[in-house]
């Protein structure tokens, strides 16, 4: 009986890290290397859970494209980093900076729907 318990405990200790790693596969961070060293922690964002809870089925709701400062909500940009169009410090004064693009995209939706976090620390959660 002790051998069975020992084998089960050993198997559990070997498999537990694998299960935990798989559980975190869907959890991603919204961050960009373009920012360099961050002043606040990156936003933890579970894409699928967020979209389910928010009932978002159309990728274009978040993944827009555009040209010359005009947003196009008919053509998607999935797989293209936001930093490809939005620069950290744009040279064009009319262009939307990368940080502003992230904040505008998320906060505008949360404000409109009256759901979700709005304050900095609610998204950029510091580890305890």
DSSP file (Angstrom, degrees, kcal/mol; ACC not computed):
  #  RESIDUE AA STRUCTURE BP1 BP2  ACC     N-H-->O    O-->H-N    N-H-->O    O-->H-N    TCO  KAPPA ALPHA  PHI   PSI    X-CA   Y-CA   Z-CA
    1    1 A X     >        0   0    0      0, 0.0     4,-2.2     0, 0.0     5,-0.2   0.000 360.0 360.0 360.0 -41.1    0.0    0.0    0.0
    2    2 A X  H  >  +     0   0    0      1,-0.2     4,-2.5     2,-0.2     5,-0.2   0.871 360.0  53.6 -64.2 -36.4    2.9    2.4    0.9
    3    3 A X  H  > S+     0   0    0      2,-0.2     4,-2.6     1,-0.2    -1,-0.2   0.900 108.2  49.2 -65.5 -40.3    4.5    1.6   -2.5
    4    4 A X  H  > S+     0   0    0      2,-0.2     4,-2.6     1,-0.2    -2,-0.2   0.924 112.6  47.4 -64.4 -44.5    1.3    2.5   -4.4
    5    5 A X  H  X S+     0   0    0     -4,-2.2     4,-2.5     2,-0.2    -2,-0.2   0.902 112.7  49.6 -63.4 -40.8    1.0    5.8   -2.5
    6    6 A X  H  X S+     0   0    0     -4,-2.5     4,-2.4     2,-0.2    -2,-0.2   0.908 112.0  47.4 -65.0 -43.4    4.6    6.6   -3.1
    7    7 A X  H  X S+     0   0    0     -4,-2.6     4,-2.7     2,-0.2    -2,-0.2   0.911 113.0  49.3 -64.2 -42.6    4.3    5.9   -6.8
    8    8 A X  H  X S+     0   0    0     -4,-2.6     4,-2.5     2,-0.2    -2,-0.2   0.915 112.0  48.2 -63.3 -43.2    1.2    8.0   -7.0
    9    9 A X  H  X S+     0   0    0     -4,-2.5     4,-2.4     2,-0.2    -2,-0.2   0.902 112.5  48.8 -63.7 -42.1    2.8   10.9   -5.1
   10   10 A X  H  X S+     0   0    0     -4,-2.4     4,-1.6     2,-0.2    -2,-0.2   0.921 112.0  48.6 -63.3 -45.1    5.9   10.7   -7.4
   11   11 A X  H  X S+     0   0    0     -4,-2.7     4,-2.3     1,-0.2     5,-0.2   0.914 111.9  49.6 -62.0 -43.1    3.7   10.6  -10.5
   12   12 A X  H  X S+     0   0    0     -4,-2.5     4,-2.6     1,-0.2    -1,-0.2   0.905 109.0  51.8 -62.4 -42.4    1.7   13.6   -9.2
   13   13 A X  H  X S+     0   0    0     -4,-2.4     4,-0.5     1,-0.2    -1,-0.2   0.810 113.6  44.9 -66.9 -28.3    4.9   15.6   -8.5
   14   14 A X  H  < S+     0   0    0     -4,-1.6     4,-0.5    -5,-0.2    -1,-0.2   0.836 119.0  40.7 -81.0 -34.0    6.2   14.9  -12.0
   15   15 A X  H  X S+     0   0    0     -4,-2.3     4,-2.3    -5,-0.2     3,-0.3   0.762  97.4  75.4 -87.1 -26.7    2.9   15.7  -13.8
   16   16 A X  H  X S+     0   0    0     -4,-2.6     4,-2.6     1,-0.2     5,-0.2   0.908  94.2  50.3 -57.0 -47.5    1.8   18.8  -11.7
   17   17 A X  H  X S+     0   0    0     -4,-0.5     4,-2.3     1,-0.2    -1,-0.2   0.886 110.4  51.7 -59.1 -35.8    4.3   21.2  -13.3
   18   18 A X  H  > S+     0   0    0     -4,-0.5     4,-2.2    -3,-0.3    -1,-0.2   0.920 110.4  47.6 -65.6 -43.5    3.1   20.1  -16.8
   19   19 A X  H  X S+     0   0    0     -4,-2.3     4,-2.1     1,-0.2    -2,-0.2   0.914 112.5  49.3 -63.6 -42.5   -0.5   20.7  -15.9
   20   20 A X  H  X S+     0   0    0     -4,-2.6     4,-1.2     1,-0.2    -2,-0.2   0.901 110.1  51.1 -64.3 -40.0    0.3   24.1  -14.4
   21   21 A X  H  < S+     0   0    0     -4,-2.3     4,-0.4    -5,-0.2     3,-0.4   0.908 110.5  48.6 -63.9 -41.4    2.2   25.0  -17.6
   22   22 A X  H >< S+     0   0    0     -4,-2.2     3,-1.0     1,-0.2     4,-0.5   0.873 106.4  57.0 -66.5 -36.1   -0.7   24.0  -19.8
   23   23 A X  H 3< S+     0   0    0     -4,-2.1     3,-0.3     1,-0.3    -1,-0.2   0.784 109.0  47.1 -65.6 -26.3   -3.1   26.0  -17.7
   24   24 A X  T >< S+     0   0    0     -4,-1.2     3,-0.5    -3,-0.4    -1,-0.3   0.475  84.9  92.3 -94.5  -2.8   -1.1   29.1  -18.3
   25   25 A X  T <  S+     0   0    0     -3,-1.0    -1,-0.2    -4,-0.4    -2,-0.1   0.881  89.1  46.5 -57.6 -39.2   -0.7   28.6  -22.1
   26   26 A X  T 3  S+     0   0    0     -4,-0.5    21,-0.6    -3,-0.3     2,-0.5   0.719  92.9  92.7 -77.3 -20.9   -3.8   30.7  -22.8
   27   27 A X  E <   +A   46   0A   0     -3,-0.5     2,-0.3    -4,-0.2    19,-0.2  -0.630  56.6 170.5 -79.1 121.8   -2.7   33.5  -20.4
   28   28 A X  E     -A   45   0A   0     17,-1.7    17,-4.0    -2,-0.5     2,-0.4  -0.798  29.0-123.4-124.5 167.5   -0.8   36.1  -22.3
   29   29 A X  E     -A   44   0A   0     -2,-0.3     2,-1.1    15,-0.3    15,-0.2  -0.905  14.5-134.3-110.9 142.1    0.5   39.5  -21.5
   30   30 A X  E     +A   43   0A   0     13,-3.3    13,-1.3    -2,-0.4     2,-0.3  -0.826  59.8 121.2 -92.0 101.2   -0.3   42.6  -23.4
   31   31 A X        -     0   0    0     -2,-1.1     2,-0.4    11,-0.2    -2,-0.1  -0.977  48.1-142.7-154.4 163.4    3.1   44.2  -23.8
   32   32 A X    >   -     0   0    0     -2,-0.3     3,-1.5     4,-0.1     4,-0.3  -0.998  16.4-141.6-134.9 135.8    5.4   45.3  -26.5
   33   33 A X  G >  S+     0   0    0     -2,-0.4     3,-1.4     1,-0.3    -1,-0.1   0.722  97.5  79.0 -63.0 -20.3    9.2   45.1  -26.6
   34   34 A X  G 3  S+     0   0    0      1,-0.3    -1,-0.3     2,-0.0    54,-0.1   0.775  85.7  59.3 -60.6 -26.6    9.0   48.5  -28.2
   35   35 A X  G <  S-     0   0    0     -3,-1.5     2,-0.3     1,-0.3    -1,-0.3   0.724  89.3-161.3 -74.5 -21.3    8.5   50.1  -24.8
   36   36 A X    <   +     0   0    0     -3,-1.4     2,-0.4    -4,-0.3    -1,-0.3  -0.587  64.5  17.3  73.2-136.5   11.8   48.8  -23.4
   37   37 A X  S    S-     0   0    0     -2,-0.3     2,-0.2     1,-0.1    -4,-0.0  -0.557  87.2-133.8 -72.7 126.2   11.8   48.8  -19.6
   38   38 A X        -     0   0    0     -2,-0.4     3,-0.1     1,-0.1     4,-0.1  -0.560  12.7-154.8 -84.4 142.9    8.2   49.2  -18.4
   39   39 A X  S    S+     0   0    0     -2,-0.2     2,-0.3     1,-0.1    -1,-0.1   0.796  88.2  28.6 -80.4 -31.8    7.2   51.6  -15.6
   40   40 A X  S    S-     0   0    0      1,-0.0    85,-0.1    86,-0.0    -1,-0.1  -0.879 102.4 -87.7-124.1 157.5    4.2   49.4  -14.7
   41   41 A X        -     0   0    0     -2,-0.3    -2,-0.1    83,-0.3    85,-0.1  -0.290  51.2 -98.4 -62.7 149.7    3.8   45.6  -15.1
   42   42 A X        -     0   0    0      1,-0.1     2,-0.5    82,-0.1    83,-0.2  -0.279  46.0 -97.9 -62.5 155.7    2.4   44.3  -18.4
   43   43 A X  E     -A   30   0A   0    -13,-1.3   -13,-3.3    81,-0.1     2,-0.4  -0.671  28.9-134.8 -82.3 123.7   -1.3   43.6  -18.5
   44   44 A X  E     +A   29   0A   0     79,-0.6     2,-0.4    -2,-0.5   -15,-0.3  -0.653  33.3 178.4 -74.4 130.8   -2.2   39.9  -17.9
   45   45 A X  E     -A   28   0A   0    -17,-4.0   -17,-1.7    -2,-0.4     2,-1.1  -0.924  27.9-159.9-146.7 113.0   -4.8   39.1  -20.5
   46   46 A X  E  >  -A   27   0A   0     -2,-0.4     4,-2.8   -19,-0.2     5,-0.3  -0.806  16.2-163.2 -92.5  98.3   -6.5   35.8  -21.3
   47   47 A X  H  > S+     0   0    0     -2,-1.1     4,-2.3   -21,-0.6     5,-0.2   0.886  83.0  42.5 -51.1 -53.5   -7.7   36.5  -24.8
   48   48 A X  H  > S+     0   0    0    -22,-0.2     4,-2.2     1,-0.2    -1,-0.2   0.912 115.8  47.5 -66.6 -43.8  -10.2   33.7  -25.0
   49   49 A X  H  > S+     0   0    0      2,-0.2     4,-2.5     1,-0.2     5,-0.2   0.902 112.7  50.5 -64.9 -40.0  -11.7   34.2  -21.5
   50   50 A X  H  X S+     0   0    0     -4,-2.8     4,-2.7     1,-0.2    -2,-0.2   0.947 112.0  46.1 -61.6 -48.8  -12.0   37.9  -22.1
   51   51 A X  H  X>S+     0   0    0     -4,-2.3     5,-2.7    -5,-0.3     4,-0.6   0.855 112.9  50.2 -66.6 -34.8  -13.8   37.5  -25.5
   52   52 A X  H ><5S+     0   0    0     -4,-2.2     3,-0.7     3,-0.2    -1,-0.2   0.957 114.2  43.8 -64.4 -50.0  -16.1   34.9  -24.1
   53   53 A X  H 3<5S+     0   0    0     -4,-2.5    -2,-0.2     1,-0.3    -1,-0.2   0.882 118.9  43.3 -63.7 -39.1  -17.1   37.1  -21.1
   54   54 A X  H 3<5S-     0   0    0     -4,-2.7    -1,-0.3    -5,-0.2    -2,-0.2   0.503 108.2-127.1 -84.0  -4.4  -17.4   40.2  -23.3
   55   55 A X  T <<5 +     0   0    0     -3,-0.7     2,-0.6    -4,-0.6    -3,-0.2   0.906  51.2 160.0  56.4  45.4  -19.2   38.2  -25.9
   56   56 A X      < +     0   0    0     -5,-2.7    -1,-0.2     1,-0.2    -2,-0.1  -0.883  11.5 157.4 -99.3 118.7  -16.8   39.4  -28.6
   57   57 A X        +     0   0    0     -2,-0.6     2,-0.6    -3,-0.1    -1,-0.2   0.637  53.4  78.1-111.1 -23.7  -16.9   37.1  -31.7
   58   58 A X    >   -     0   0    0      1,-0.1     3,-1.8     2,-0.0     4,-0.3  -0.808  64.0-154.4 -96.0 118.5  -15.6   39.4  -34.4
   59   59 A X  G >> S+     0   0    0     -2,-0.6     4,-3.0     1,-0.3     3,-1.4   0.790  90.1  71.9 -58.6 -29.4  -11.8   39.9  -34.3
   60   60 A X  G 34 S+     0   0    0      1,-0.3    -1,-0.3     2,-0.2    15,-0.1   0.681  77.4  78.0 -64.9 -16.8  -12.2   43.3  -36.0
   61   61 A X  G <4 S+     0   0    0     -3,-1.8    -1,-0.3     1,-0.1    -2,-0.2   0.901 120.2   7.3 -57.3 -39.6  -13.6   44.7  -32.8
   62   62 A X  T <4 S+     0   0    0     -3,-1.4     2,-1.4    -4,-0.3    -2,-0.2   0.747 123.4  66.0-110.3 -37.2  -10.0   44.9  -31.5
   63   63 A X     <  +     0   0    0     -4,-3.0    14,-1.1    10,-0.1    15,-0.3  -0.559  67.9 157.3 -95.9  73.6   -7.8   44.1  -34.4
   64   64 A X        -     0   0    0     -2,-1.4     2,-0.2    12,-0.2     9,-0.2  -0.336  25.7-153.1 -85.7 171.6   -8.4   46.9  -36.8
   65   65 A X  E     +B   72   0B   0      7,-2.2     7,-3.5    10,-0.4     2,-0.3  -0.631  19.3 163.1-126.1-168.6   -6.1   48.2  -39.6
   66   66 A X  E     -B   71   0B   0      5,-0.3     2,-0.3    -2,-0.2     5,-0.2  -0.950  24.7-132.3 167.7 174.0   -5.7   51.6  -41.1
   67   67 A X  E >  S+B   70   0B   0      3,-1.8     3,-2.1    -2,-0.3    -2,-0.0  -0.989  78.2   3.3-152.9 141.2   -3.7   53.9  -43.2
   68   68 A X  T 3  S-     0   0    0     -2,-0.3     3,-0.1     1,-0.3    -1,-0.1   0.845 130.8 -52.0  51.5  39.9   -2.6   57.5  -42.8
   69   69 A X  T 3  S+     0   0    0      1,-0.2     2,-0.6    27,-0.1    -1,-0.3   0.518 111.2 120.4  79.9   4.7   -4.1   57.9  -39.4
   70   70 A X  E <   -B   67   0B   0     -3,-2.1    -3,-1.8     2,-0.0     2,-0.2  -0.913  59.5-135.5-108.1 119.7   -7.5   56.6  -40.5
   71   71 A X  E     -B   66   0B   0     -2,-0.6     2,-0.6    -5,-0.2    -5,-0.3  -0.510  12.5-157.1 -74.3 135.1   -8.8   53.5  -38.7
   72   72 A X  E >   -B   65   0B   0     -7,-3.5    -7,-2.2    -2,-0.2     3,-0.6  -0.944  12.9-178.5-116.1 109.5  -10.3   50.8  -40.9
   73   73 A X  T 3  S+     0   0    0     -2,-0.6    -1,-0.1     1,-0.2     3,-0.1   0.239  76.9  67.5 -91.3  13.3  -12.6   48.4  -39.0
   74   74 A X  T 3  S+     0   0    0      1,-0.2     2,-0.4    -9,-0.1    -1,-0.2   0.569  95.7  56.0-105.0 -13.0  -13.3   46.3  -42.2
   75   75 A X  S <  S-     0   0    0     -3,-0.6   -10,-0.4   -15,-0.1    -1,-0.2  -0.982  80.3-136.8-124.0 128.8   -9.8   44.9  -42.5
   76   76 A X        -     0   0    0     -2,-0.4   -12,-0.2   -12,-0.1   -16,-0.1  -0.333  13.9-162.4 -85.1 163.4   -8.2   42.9  -39.7
   77   77 A X    >   +     0   0    0    -14,-1.1     3,-2.4   -18,-0.1   -13,-0.1   0.036  30.8 156.5-129.8  24.7   -4.7   43.1  -38.4
   78   78 A X  T 3  S+     0   0    0    -15,-0.3     3,-0.1     1,-0.3    -2,-0.0  -0.256  71.6  19.5 -54.4 136.0   -4.5   39.8  -36.4
   79   79 A X  T 3  S+     0   0    0      1,-0.2     2,-0.6     0, 0.0    -1,-0.3   0.318  99.0 109.6  86.1  -9.6   -1.0   38.6  -36.0
   80   80 A X  S <  S-     0   0    0     -3,-2.4    -1,-0.2     2,-0.0    -3,-0.1  -0.882  74.5-118.9-100.1 124.9    0.5   42.0  -36.7
   81   81 A X    >   -     0   0    0     -2,-0.6     3,-2.0     1,-0.2     4,-0.4  -0.345  14.6-129.8 -61.4 140.3    2.1   43.7  -33.7
   82   82 A X  G >> S+     0   0    0      1,-0.3     4,-2.9     2,-0.2     3,-1.4   0.842 106.5  67.5 -56.6 -33.4    0.4   47.0  -32.8
   83   83 A X  G 34 S+     0   0    0      1,-0.3    -1,-0.3     2,-0.2     5,-0.1   0.601  82.6  74.6 -67.4 -10.1    3.9   48.6  -32.7
   84   84 A X  G <4 S+     0   0    0     -3,-2.0    -1,-0.3     1,-0.1    -2,-0.2   0.864 117.3  15.6 -69.7 -33.7    4.1   48.1  -36.5
   85   85 A X  T <4 S+     0   0    0     -3,-1.4     2,-0.7    -4,-0.4    -2,-0.2   0.764 124.5  60.3-104.2 -38.6    1.7   51.0  -37.0
   86   86 A X  S  < S-     0   0    0     -4,-2.9     2,-0.2    -5,-0.1    -1,-0.2  -0.841  73.3-157.4 -99.1 117.1    1.7   52.7  -33.6
   87   87 A X    >   -     0   0    0     -2,-0.7    11,-2.1     9,-0.3     3,-0.6  -0.588  24.4-124.0 -91.7 154.3    5.1   54.0  -32.6
   88   88 A X  T 3  S+     0   0    0      1,-0.3     2,-0.4     9,-0.2    11,-0.2   0.935 111.0  15.5 -60.7 -46.4    6.2   54.6  -29.0
   89   89 A X  T 3  S-     0   0    0      8,-0.1    -1,-0.3     9,-0.1     8,-0.0  -0.788  89.4-155.4-128.8  88.0    7.1   58.2  -29.9
   90   90 A X    <   -     0   0    0     -3,-0.6     7,-0.1    -2,-0.4    -4,-0.0  -0.321  12.7-147.5 -66.4 144.6    5.5   58.9  -33.3
   91   91 A X  S    S+     0   0    0      3,-0.0     2,-0.6     2,-0.0    -1,-0.1   0.786  83.9  78.4 -80.2 -28.7    7.1   61.7  -35.4
   92   92 A X  S >  S-     0   0    0      1,-0.1     3,-1.3     4,-0.0    -2,-0.1  -0.729  76.3-148.0 -82.1 121.4    3.7   62.6  -36.9
   93   93 A X  T 3  S+     0   0    0     -2,-0.6    -1,-0.1     1,-0.3    -3,-0.1   0.745  97.0  53.2 -62.3 -24.9    1.9   64.8  -34.3
   94   94 A X  T 3  S+     0   0    0      2,-0.1    -1,-0.3    -3,-0.0     2,-0.1   0.619  87.9 102.8 -85.9 -13.5   -1.5   63.4  -35.5
   95   95 A X  S <  S-     0   0    0     -3,-1.3     2,-0.5     1,-0.1    -5,-0.1  -0.371  77.4-116.7 -72.6 149.0   -0.4   59.7  -35.1
   96   96 A X        -     0   0    0    -11,-0.1    -9,-0.3    -2,-0.1    -1,-0.1  -0.760  30.8-128.0 -86.9 123.9   -1.7   57.7  -32.1
   97   97 A X     >  -     0   0    0     -2,-0.5     4,-2.5   -11,-0.1    -9,-0.2  -0.221  22.0-109.7 -66.9 162.2    1.2   56.6  -29.9
   98   98 A X  H  > S+     0   0    0    -11,-2.1     4,-2.2     2,-0.2     5,-0.2   0.922 118.9  47.2 -60.6 -46.5    1.5   52.9  -29.0
   99   99 A X  H  > S+     0   0    0    -11,-0.2     4,-2.6     1,-0.2     5,-0.2   0.919 113.3  48.5 -63.4 -42.5    0.6   53.5  -25.4
  100  100 A X  H  > S+     0   0    0      1,-0.2     4,-3.3     2,-0.2     5,-0.3   0.881 108.8  54.3 -64.8 -37.9   -2.4   55.6  -26.3
  101  101 A X  H  X S+     0   0    0     -4,-2.5     4,-2.2     2,-0.2    -1,-0.2   0.932 111.1  44.8 -62.4 -45.9   -3.5   53.0  -28.9
  102  102 A X  H  X S+     0   0    0     -4,-2.2     4,-2.2     2,-0.2     5,-0.3   0.963 118.2  43.2 -60.6 -51.8   -3.6   50.3  -26.2
  103  103 A X  H  X>S+     0   0    0     -4,-2.6     4,-2.5     1,-0.2     5,-0.6   0.912 114.5  49.3 -63.8 -43.5   -5.3   52.5  -23.6
  104  104 A X  H  X5S+     0   0    0     -4,-3.3     4,-1.4    -5,-0.2     5,-0.3   0.913 111.5  50.3 -62.0 -42.9   -7.8   54.0  -26.1
  105  105 A X  H  X5S+     0   0    0     -4,-2.2     4,-0.9    -5,-0.3    -2,-0.2   0.937 121.7  30.7 -61.5 -48.7   -8.7   50.5  -27.4
  106  106 A X  H  X5S+     0   0    0     -4,-2.2     4,-2.5    -5,-0.2     5,-0.2   0.955 122.1  44.3 -79.1 -52.8   -9.3   49.0  -23.9
  107  107 A X  H  X5S+     0   0    0     -4,-2.5     4,-2.8    -5,-0.3     5,-0.2   0.880 110.5  54.9 -65.9 -38.7  -10.5   51.9  -21.8
  108  108 A X  H  X<S+     0   0    0     -4,-1.4     4,-2.4    -5,-0.6    -1,-0.2   0.916 111.9  44.6 -60.5 -42.2  -12.9   53.2  -24.5
  109  109 A X  H  X S+     0   0    0     -4,-0.9     4,-2.6    -5,-0.3     5,-0.2   0.929 113.9  48.6 -67.9 -45.3  -14.6   49.8  -24.7
  110  110 A X  H  X>S+     0   0    0     -4,-2.5     5,-1.7     1,-0.2     4,-1.0   0.892 114.0  47.2 -62.3 -39.5  -14.8   49.4  -20.9
  111  111 A X  H  <5S+     0   0    0     -4,-2.8     3,-0.3    -5,-0.2    -2,-0.2   0.930 113.0  48.4 -66.7 -45.9  -16.2   52.9  -20.5
  112  112 A X  H  <5S+     0   0    0     -4,-2.4    -2,-0.2    -5,-0.2    -1,-0.2   0.907 118.8  38.6 -61.0 -43.4  -18.8   52.4  -23.2
  113  113 A X  H  <5S-     0   0    0     -4,-2.6    -1,-0.2     2,-0.2    -2,-0.2   0.581 101.8-132.5 -84.2 -10.4  -19.9   49.0  -21.8
  114  114 A X  T  <5S+     0   0    0     -4,-1.0     2,-0.3    -3,-0.3    -3,-0.2   0.884  73.2 105.4  56.3  39.9  -19.6   50.2  -18.2
  115  115 A X      < +     0   0    0     -5,-1.7    -1,-0.2    -6,-0.2    -2,-0.2  -0.987  53.0  32.4-145.3 149.4  -17.8   46.9  -17.5
  116  116 A X  S    S-     0   0    0     -2,-0.3     2,-0.0    -3,-0.1     6,-0.0  -0.088  92.0 -41.1  92.9 168.6  -14.2   46.1  -16.8
  117  117 A X        +     0   0    0      1,-0.1    -7,-0.1     5,-0.1    -2,-0.1  -0.333  43.9 170.4 -71.6 149.4  -11.3   47.8  -15.2
  118  118 A X        +     0   0    0     -8,-0.1     2,-0.1    -2,-0.0    -1,-0.1   0.590  52.6  82.8-126.0 -31.3  -10.6   51.5  -15.8
  119  119 A X  S >> S-     0   0    0      1,-0.1     3,-1.3     2,-0.0     4,-0.8  -0.478  83.1-116.7 -82.1 151.6   -7.9   52.5  -13.3
  120  120 A X  H >> S+     0   0    0      1,-0.3     4,-3.0     2,-0.2     3,-1.3   0.908 112.9  50.3 -50.5 -52.3   -4.2   51.9  -14.0
  121  121 A X  H 34 S+     0   0    0      1,-0.3    -1,-0.3     2,-0.2     5,-0.2   0.609  98.9  67.0 -68.7 -12.1   -3.7   49.5  -11.1
  122  122 A X  H <4 S+     0   0    0     -3,-1.3    -1,-0.3     1,-0.1     3,-0.2   0.774 118.0  22.4 -78.4 -25.7   -6.7   47.4  -12.1
  123  123 A X  H << S+     0   0    0     -3,-1.3     2,-1.5    -4,-0.8   -79,-0.6   0.785 122.5  54.8-102.9 -45.4   -4.9   46.3  -15.3
  124  124 A X  S  < S-     0   0    0     -4,-3.0     2,-0.5    -5,-0.2   -83,-0.3  -0.625  80.6-174.0 -91.7  78.0   -1.3   46.8  -14.5
  125  125 A X        -     0   0    0     -2,-1.5     2,-0.3   -83,-0.2    -3,-0.1  -0.620  17.4-138.0 -83.7 121.9   -1.3   44.7  -11.3
  126  126 A X        -     0   0    0     -2,-0.5     2,-0.2    -5,-0.2    -1,-0.0  -0.581  24.6-113.7 -77.3 137.8    1.9   44.8   -9.3
  127  127 A X              0   0    0     -2,-0.3    -1,-0.1     1,-0.1   -86,-0.0  -0.483 360.0 360.0 -72.2 140.8    3.0   41.4   -8.0
  128  128 A X              0   0    0     -2,-0.2    -1,-0.1     0, 0.0    -2,-0.0   0.439 360.0 360.0 -88.8 360.0    2.9   41.1   -4.2
